[in-house]
Amino acid sequence: FFGHCAPPCRFEDTLILSLIRVPQERASLAAIDNMEAFPSPPPTWVLYVKGPNDGLAPPPVPIDGRSFAFGLPKEPDDLPSLQELSQGQVPQLFPEGNIDCKVWLKKLLRDLMQKYLALLDTLLQPQLQIMSDGRPKSVAQVEELQYLFINMSHLLNMQRPRVARQHLIKLMQEQVDRRISLVESVESVRRQVATLLQTTQKAMAEQVNSASEFLVLP
């Protein structure tokens, strides 16, 4: 029975254990206090549960339907048609669907110039010309000019995503060119420093060789 009993603990061992235990307890309490002093992580921490690189890659671009930006749903913001915007009050002078906006802008611009010249001719007439609906002809021509301007403005709004894409491409190309120029300047400085080091090393080697000729061994 006495052979299996633990040896009595000495006073020196108890003192050493107490000295080790107290700093450990203080360190754990200090760590808890420091953790409580910092704010809680943002709700987006769930995006990085698999690692620090998780969540950095953007999600695939949705083909249709809703998408999410900064954790919030975003509805597709397609440009409504001209009839929807004007509630049928402005006639649409270009066809629906996938059209060449450049061609139709040129066509509407030619129509605009022709109708503007026709309006000038009407205003130069000595007598006021009245249409079948009782309105002056100049008023109807001004209304047609307004319709042309509205249609051209809508065509320009249809091209805004393409303009924004081209602007983004230009900005990215400028960034690439700037970085290439920076790399070339760093490479030029590196070559200059390498040449200077080689020249300095060669000069030091020549000085050492010339100084060794005057050394006198004991």
C-alpha positions as CSV (number, residue, x, y, z in Angstrom):
1,F,0.0,0.0,0.0
2,F,2.8,2.4,0.9
3,G,4.6,1.5,-2.3
4,H,1.8,3.0,-4.4
5,C,1.4,6.2,-2.5
6,A,2.6,9.4,-4.0
7,P,5.7,11.0,-2.4
8,P,5.0,13.9,-0.1
9,C,5.1,17.3,-1.9
10,R,7.9,19.5,-0.7
11,F,7.5,23.1,0.1
12,E,9.9,24.1,-2.8
13,D,7.7,22.2,-5.3
14,T,4.5,23.9,-4.0
15,L,6.1,27.3,-4.3
16,I,7.3,26.7,-7.8
17,L,3.9,25.5,-8.9
18,S,2.2,28.5,-7.4
19,L,4.6,30.8,-9.1
20,I,3.9,29.2,-12.5
21,R,0.1,29.0,-12.0
22,V,-0.4,32.7,-11.0
23,P,1.2,34.2,-14.2
24,Q,-0.8,31.7,-16.3
25,E,-4.1,32.8,-14.7
26,R,-3.2,36.4,-15.0
27,A,-2.3,36.0,-18.7
28,S,-5.6,34.2,-19.4
29,L,-7.6,37.0,-17.6
30,A,-5.6,39.7,-19.5
31,A,-6.4,37.9,-22.8
32,I,-10.1,37.9,-21.9
33,D,-10.0,41.6,-21.0
34,N,-8.2,42.4,-24.3
35,M,-10.7,40.4,-26.3
36,E,-13.6,42.2,-24.7
37,A,-12.0,45.6,-25.3
38,F,-12.3,45.1,-29.1
39,P,-15.6,45.4,-30.9
40,S,-17.4,42.4,-32.3
41,P,-16.6,41.4,-35.9
42,P,-18.9,42.6,-38.6
43,P,-21.8,40.4,-39.9
44,T,-19.8,39.7,-43.1
45,W,-17.4,37.4,-41.1
46,V,-19.6,34.5,-42.2
47,L,-18.1,35.0,-45.7
48,Y,-14.6,34.1,-44.5
49,V,-15.4,31.0,-42.3
50,K,-13.3,28.8,-44.6
51,G,-10.2,31.0,-44.5
52,P,-9.0,34.5,-45.1
53,N,-9.1,34.1,-48.9
54,D,-12.7,32.8,-48.8
55,G,-15.2,35.4,-50.0
56,L,-12.6,37.6,-51.9
57,A,-13.5,36.2,-55.3
58,P,-16.6,38.0,-56.7
59,P,-19.7,35.8,-57.3
60,P,-20.6,34.9,-60.9
61,V,-22.5,37.6,-62.8
62,P,-26.2,36.7,-62.8
63,I,-27.7,36.3,-66.2
64,D,-31.1,37.5,-65.2
65,G,-33.1,38.0,-62.0
66,R,-32.0,39.5,-58.8
67,S,-28.4,40.0,-57.7
68,F,-26.8,40.9,-54.4
69,A,-24.5,43.9,-53.7
70,F,-23.0,44.5,-50.3
71,G,-25.3,41.8,-48.9
72,L,-28.5,43.5,-50.1
73,P,-30.7,42.3,-52.9
74,K,-30.6,44.4,-56.1
75,E,-33.4,44.3,-58.7
76,P,-32.4,44.4,-62.4
77,D,-32.4,48.0,-63.5
78,D,-33.2,47.6,-67.2
79,L,-34.0,50.8,-69.1
80,P,-37.8,51.0,-69.7
81,S,-39.0,51.5,-73.2
82,L,-39.9,55.0,-74.5
83,Q,-43.6,54.1,-74.5
84,E,-43.4,53.1,-70.8
85,L,-41.6,56.2,-69.8
86,S,-43.9,58.6,-71.7
87,Q,-47.0,56.5,-71.0
88,G,-47.8,56.5,-74.7
89,Q,-47.7,60.2,-75.1
90,V,-44.5,60.3,-77.2
91,P,-44.3,58.3,-80.4
92,Q,-41.3,56.0,-80.8
93,L,-39.5,56.8,-84.0
94,F,-37.1,53.8,-84.0
95,P,-38.0,50.0,-83.9
96,E,-37.9,47.8,-80.8
97,G,-35.2,45.2,-80.2
98,N,-31.5,45.1,-80.9
99,I,-30.9,48.0,-83.2
100,D,-27.8,49.9,-84.3
101,C,-28.2,53.1,-82.3
102,K,-25.5,54.9,-84.3
103,V,-27.4,54.5,-87.5
104,W,-30.7,55.6,-86.0
105,L,-29.1,58.6,-84.3
106,K,-27.8,59.8,-87.6
107,K,-31.2,59.3,-89.2
108,L,-33.0,61.2,-86.4
109,L,-30.4,64.0,-86.6
110,R,-31.0,64.4,-90.4
111,D,-34.8,64.5,-89.7
112,L,-34.2,67.0,-87.0
113,M,-32.3,69.3,-89.3
114,Q,-34.9,69.0,-92.1
115,K,-37.8,69.8,-89.7
116,Y,-35.9,72.7,-88.2
117,L,-35.4,74.2,-91.7
118,A,-39.1,73.6,-92.4
119,L,-40.0,75.4,-89.2
120,L,-37.9,78.4,-90.2
121,D,-39.7,78.5,-93.6
122,T,-43.1,78.4,-91.8
123,L,-42.1,81.2,-89.5
124,L,-41.0,83.3,-92.4
125,Q,-44.4,83.1,-94.1
126,P,-46.4,86.3,-93.9
127,Q,-49.6,84.5,-93.2
128,L,-50.3,82.2,-90.3
129,Q,-50.8,78.7,-91.6
130,I,-53.5,76.7,-89.8
131,M,-53.7,72.9,-89.9
132,S,-56.8,70.7,-90.2
133,D,-57.0,70.2,-86.4
134,G,-57.1,74.0,-85.8
135,R,-53.6,74.3,-84.6
136,P,-50.9,76.6,-86.2
137,K,-48.5,74.7,-88.3
138,S,-45.5,76.0,-86.4
139,V,-46.9,74.6,-83.2
140,A,-47.1,71.1,-84.7
141,Q,-43.6,71.4,-86.1
142,V,-42.2,72.4,-82.7
143,E,-43.9,69.4,-81.2
144,E,-42.3,67.1,-83.9
145,L,-38.9,68.6,-83.0
146,Q,-39.6,67.8,-79.3
147,Y,-40.4,64.2,-80.2
148,L,-37.1,63.9,-82.2
149,F,-35.1,65.3,-79.3
150,I,-36.8,62.9,-76.8
151,N,-36.1,59.9,-79.1
152,M,-32.5,60.8,-79.5
153,S,-32.1,61.3,-75.8
154,H,-33.6,57.8,-75.2
155,L,-31.2,56.3,-77.7
156,L,-28.3,57.9,-75.9
157,N,-29.5,56.5,-72.6
158,M,-29.6,53.1,-74.1
159,Q,-25.9,53.4,-74.8
160,R,-24.9,54.4,-71.3
161,P,-23.9,50.9,-70.2
162,R,-21.7,50.5,-73.2
163,V,-20.1,53.9,-72.6
164,A,-19.5,53.0,-68.9
165,R,-17.9,49.8,-70.0
166,Q,-15.6,51.5,-72.4
167,H,-14.7,54.1,-69.8
168,L,-13.8,51.3,-67.3
169,I,-11.7,49.6,-70.0
170,K,-9.8,52.9,-70.6
171,L,-9.2,53.4,-66.8
172,M,-7.9,49.9,-66.4
173,Q,-5.7,50.3,-69.5
174,E,-4.3,53.5,-68.0
175,Q,-3.5,51.7,-64.7
176,V,-1.8,48.9,-66.6
177,D,0.3,51.4,-68.6
178,R,1.2,53.3,-65.4
179,R,2.4,50.1,-63.7
180,I,4.4,49.0,-66.8
181,S,6.1,52.4,-66.8
182,L,6.8,52.1,-63.1
183,V,8.3,48.6,-63.6
184,E,10.5,49.9,-66.4
185,S,11.7,52.8,-64.3
186,V,12.5,50.5,-61.4
187,E,14.3,48.1,-63.8
188,S,16.4,51.1,-65.1
189,V,17.4,52.1,-61.6
190,R,18.3,48.5,-60.8
191,R,20.6,48.3,-63.8
192,Q,22.2,51.6,-62.8
193,V,22.8,50.3,-59.3
194,A,24.2,47.0,-60.6
195,T,26.6,48.9,-62.8
196,L,27.6,51.1,-60.0
197,L,28.2,48.1,-57.7
198,Q,30.3,46.4,-60.3
199,T,32.4,49.5,-60.8
200,T,32.8,50.0,-57.1
201,Q,33.7,46.3,-56.6
202,K,36.3,46.5,-59.4
203,A,37.8,49.6,-58.0
204,M,38.0,48.1,-54.4
205,A,39.7,45.0,-55.8
206,E,42.3,47.1,-57.6
207,Q,43.0,49.1,-54.4
208,V,43.4,45.8,-52.4
209,N,45.8,44.4,-55.0
210,S,47.8,47.6,-55.1
211,A,47.9,47.8,-51.3
212,S,49.0,44.1,-50.9
213,E,52.1,44.9,-52.9
214,F,53.4,47.2,-50.1
215,L,52.6,44.8,-47.3
216,V,55.6,43.4,-45.6
217,L,55.2,40.0,-44.0
218,P,56.9,39.5,-40.6
